């Protein structure tokens, strides 16, 4: 039996252990802690292999919330672990590497969002789930890549909407809902914009934004019969060439229905799909589509995290409650969450007042 007292003293020392020993430690410690391991679709293959659930960030957090686990270890990036904590405040949430952040989420802060809101009094804020808990707390509603269009369509067509932080998903949403669109970098006079405009923060995912038409053309020339599926975080000109524009979770479903696919997203998903469908031809649109932040998580760091209970995600309760409210509003529209009772609403409101933060 492996004991925590026998564990190496640093994550670096864990990296010297054989993979089989690391997996043994992970499984033993997981049982001891009553822990559940969440692996995002973009994780390394070895992380995916030891994960209890694989999927996108919100779906993983929802799955973990349904379990009786006491500890959640989120192998992803920081905003994802925050979302797990938002939905499971009673559980301990750990990250194997605290440096695993998201450059797109970092484009917008709560302070900068408050400044934007001041220029558009009363305009609802839609925050992509790829955002920090503090940004979600400043938002009216969240969205995912699969329900952004549905969320935007829930507002009156003449109502200006603020969308953070991804300009590409915002543009796609505007086109699908027939709304005018501009980014914050193009914004000159807030009072002069057309009614119903989606004003998008000028952020992006570097992995998806770097995908280019030349790569797609090369892939199509090699696989002329393959369908093309691309994530909506990619640029407009690529999305216009796709057979499917959808989230990573939907890509898994599409892969089950087609023998040949060219897939425009981070390479980790292709690794997962090739393991699930070894008989199919699954081609990455770009071999360079790799998120270095996602790849910071390793088996050694996961084993170390479980043994040492690091790094724990802690949220201010006022921020957590307000972020949860934005997530709940999305799920009431897109499904997956029941409306709160009057008693639950009162408890949440009291909790917001108790923070005395002045921003509830």
Order of alpha helices (4+ residues) and beta strands (2+ residues): alpha-alpha-beta-alpha-beta-alpha-beta-alpha-beta-alpha-beta-alpha-beta-alpha-beta-alpha-beta-beta-alpha-alpha-beta-alpha-beta-alpha-beta-alpha-beta-alpha-alpha-alpha
